[in-house]
Amino acid sequence: LAGTKYLISQLVWCGMGIVVCLVAASLDYRLFKKFAWPVFIVALVLLLLVLLPGIGHRIKGASRWFKFGGVSFQPSEIAKIALIIVMAWYCDRYQRQMHTLTRGVVIPGGIIALMLGLIFVEPDRGTTILLAAVSGAMLLLAGVQWRFLLPPVVLALTGLAFSLWRDPMRMKRIFSWLYLEENKDGVGYQAYQAMIALGSGGWFGLGLGNGRQKLGFVPEHRTDFILSIIGEELGLVATLGVVIGFVLIVICGVYIATHARDTFGTMLAAGITLLIGLQAFINVGVVTSALPNKGLALPFISYGGSNLLAMLTCIGLLFSVARQGRATELKSANPFASGEFPSAQPTS
């Protein structure tokens, strides 16, 4: 019955996500320029509200969710899209000034810090690191000089390292990652069991539903560590198929970004591609113990309605950028359709 509950919940979120995806794909992405700041402000308000006692729902010491009845929602998922849209708007609006210190780093850095600060204190360091990387990459793509961006990056990394050093739980996670064998019965238990799941699957797995590690050995098997269960039940072939799927999404996203009709479309597509690609990369790295546990879901696959809804919305926006870019290419390739040349007139 519990499994059916999770399945039905995920299907409902998937249905809503597909509807939002289709709506976003059918719209002209340039409309989001007008709503960039309202969406950003709404995201900030939600991030503030989730921190308030009695409003935000706390799980394992973190206040990241709103819970209404049996439905929970993470406002940081809205924040991901809102920050990308605002950064795309900013890079488009000030594209000729992005090489300067003030317009290229100070002002956008303040915008980024405002949102990431609220996510950081939830605390959600995984999402903070993810969005910091995406935002920084977008600024570089927009023309910000390395010498201006490097000092705030070093400062941010220093602050992150200090906060981790003062956080015993996360320091234990890092040490358990560095010395997994010595911590396999403690903090590193889940990561070690995930490695066992991946290894026991072989090439083609034990069969769908026949996995053993999900029976309490990998506690987060529906969410952050779902790839380990895929590896156990469907094997290395399916695991590589998932990785190849994300690689293809990134390749398509890069193509869409480079063929967008304007700077806003390029930055929007680039930000979304970076978001999906980096989140998938971090999740795969955590499951394979190449990276310490960051608590990030595997896009489109992990259980979690708000993340699935956000990722499908991102795909819809990518489709919109691709559709508008394709329409521009067709119009350029057919000057008669655009009215650039008058129709031929018979000579006398």
ABEGO torsion letter per residue (X at the ends): XAAAAAAAAAAAAAAAAAAAAAAAAABBAAAAAAAAAAAAAAAAAAAAAAABBGABBBBGGBBABBBBEABBBBAAAAAAAAAAAAAAAAAAAAAAAAABAAAAAAAAAAAAAAAAAAAAAOBBAAAAAAAAAAAAAAAAAAGBBAAAAAAAAAAAAAAAAAAAAABAAAAAAAAAAABAAAAAABAAAAAAAAAAAAAAAEAAEAEBGABAAAAGABAAAABAAAAAAAAAAAEAAAAAAAAAAAAAAAAAAAAAAAABABAAAAAAAAAAAAAAAAAAAAAAAAAAGABBBAGBBBBGABBEAAAAAAAAAAAAAAAAAAAAAAAAAAAAABAAAAGABBBBBBBX
